[in-house]
Amino acid sequence: MSDYDIEDISELEDNPELVQESDIVATEVGIDSGTPLYRIRLLYSYETFLAVYPAETLKNNSFVLIPTRYGQDLAQVIGMLQSAESQILSDIVQIIRIAGPEDLTQAAANDKLEREAFDICKEKIEQHHLEMKLVSVHYLLDEPKILFFFVADSRIDFRELVKDLVSVFRTRIELRQIGIRDEARILGGIGVCGRCYCCRSISDQLRPVSIKMAKDQNLSLNSMKISGPCGRLLCCLEYEHAFYTEQRKNIPAEGSRVHYLGAFWKVVEINVVAGSITIVCDDGRQMAVPASAFEKKDGFWQIEEKGRKPDSTRQK
């Protein structure tokens, strides 16, 4: 398939029904100017968030206990923020305390139990012939509860599966269906760029990515080129979209016409990164003009040339 062929890529966008809710319990926290703000990572889901702990300075890679929707759990300190001025206070978590040796010992023991529970749950899924893929298992640190995360193409009736798991583990069980982008963040991997998945290494949360973002960046609408290993649109489309949106405010859109060098020209291609705009004349001539040469005054786009009065016409 060529770059210019059209295919149905609507399935690359996220299903809103399977967008993972945050497991973090954030409340509005009053912060003094001198209070340090930390980036924290929830270990089992790799969700990152902001937190405060005014009692003492926390070291990078240290462990703390934080509130989650299931109870207190372990999280890792990534580092301290250089500036907290632009952060929303309602998105900040209050750290309960620094994890002690007994907490780390329990977490290590839970890690072994989680691997065993994973194998048992996977076997039970096969026995019940359920069309679902188990992604991970997590034992809460201080709550008698086990979380099982899975992906599936549709809603799954797992009531009988839960009964089996309860009979085996003799504790509270919760199965949570997540999206495949959440699966990619939990499991990790290497993207087409050769770096660790954005959703696991640099993103705060999984933000919606749309096909419009790919169009705005003049990318090929070829599913193989704009989708990640998870099968959804590349996360980097969302990260870079703000740059393209801001840059396009200062240049004409495709299809705009400009009177230049005594003839009419049409804008046919824009390279935002290179800062170059390709225009085609009515007589077939074509040239690339620096984006900086375009200026809009009183509703008119102008191409300025040194030593020459600007030519202009109103944008379509």
Secondary structure, DSSP 4 states (H G I P E B T S, - for coil): --TT-----GGGS--GGGPPPP-B--------TT--EEEEEETTT--EEEEE-TTSPPPTT-EEEEEETTEEEEEEEEEE-S--TT--GGGEEEP-EE--HHHHHHHHHHHHHHHHHHHHHHHHHHHTT---EEEEEEE-SSSSEEEEEEE-SS----HHHHHHHHHHH-SEEEEEE--HHHHHHHH--B-TTSSB-HHHHT-SS-----HHHHHHTT----HHHHB-TTSSB-HHHHHHHHHHHHHHTTSPPTT-EEEETTEEEEEEEEETTTTEEEEEETTS-EEEEEGGGEEEETTEEEEEETTEEEEEEE--
